[in-house]
Amino acid sequence: MGIFRKMMKVVKADKEKQRCVTLRISETVMEKVDKVAEKNKVSRQLLVTAILKQVLADKHFILKITED
């Protein structure tokens, strides 16, 4: 959850072709996503897409997975 400890800076970029996906996300994470999206006046979709793109592009990012 380190990504949400401080409010992140959001920079808007161009649109590209999209696909649809359904996710189950914990209420805690969703509340944080909502808060960051609202603060930066962007949609949750745009915010989650931006986070995923940046994480996937970062070769040094280490993903820690816990099964709830």
Phi, psi and omega per residue, in radians:
M1 nan 0.120 -3.099
G2 -0.976 -0.504 -3.108
I3 -1.089 -0.399 -3.059
F4 -1.846 0.106 -3.107
R5 -1.109 -0.704 3.064
K6 -2.043 2.654 3.091
M7 -1.141 2.327 -3.100
M8 -1.541 2.704 3.068
K9 -1.456 2.337 -3.111
V10 -2.037 2.253 3.105
V11 -2.096 2.192 -3.104
K12 -1.399 2.470 3.137
A13 -2.260 -3.137 -3.109
D14 -1.217 2.777 3.111
K15 -1.475 2.725 3.032
E16 -2.500 3.033 -3.135
K17 -0.993 2.436 -3.070
Q18 -2.126 2.725 3.010
R19 -2.196 2.799 -3.094
C20 -1.758 2.440 3.089
V21 -2.497 2.531 3.096
T22 -1.945 2.301 -3.101
L23 -2.203 2.622 2.951
R24 -1.836 2.062 -3.088
I25 -2.196 2.450 -3.123
S26 -1.073 2.673 -3.141
E27 -1.036 -0.674 -3.128
T28 -1.080 -0.845 3.134
V29 -1.125 -0.741 -3.117
M30 -1.095 -0.693 3.100
E31 -1.073 -0.707 3.128
K32 -1.193 -0.699 3.090
V33 -1.094 -0.797 3.114
D34 -1.015 -0.760 -3.102
K35 -1.109 -0.806 3.133
V36 -1.158 -0.736 3.141
A37 -1.102 -0.787 -3.134
E38 -1.116 -0.785 -3.120
K39 -1.045 -0.642 -3.077
N40 -1.729 0.098 3.107
K41 0.928 0.843 3.039
V42 -2.245 2.787 3.115
S43 -1.313 2.765 3.059
R44 -1.055 -0.703 3.140
Q45 -1.013 -0.841 -3.142
L46 -1.101 -0.729 -3.141
L47 -1.130 -0.856 -3.125
V48 -1.104 -0.715 3.092
T49 -1.047 -0.803 -3.136
A50 -1.096 -0.738 3.125
I51 -1.088 -0.835 -3.129
L52 -1.082 -0.764 3.127
K53 -1.040 -0.800 -3.098
Q54 -1.198 -0.697 3.122
V55 -1.149 -0.765 -3.130
L56 -1.156 -0.518 3.141
A57 -1.438 -0.314 -3.085
D58 -1.500 1.831 -3.097
K59 -1.181 -0.295 -3.117
H60 -1.703 -0.068 3.140
F61 -1.218 2.291 3.086
I62 -1.967 2.078 -3.118
L63 -1.559 2.181 3.087
K64 -1.856 2.055 -3.078
I65 -1.865 2.268 3.026
T66 -2.154 2.399 3.112
E67 -1.613 2.133 -3.114
D68 -1.570 nan nan
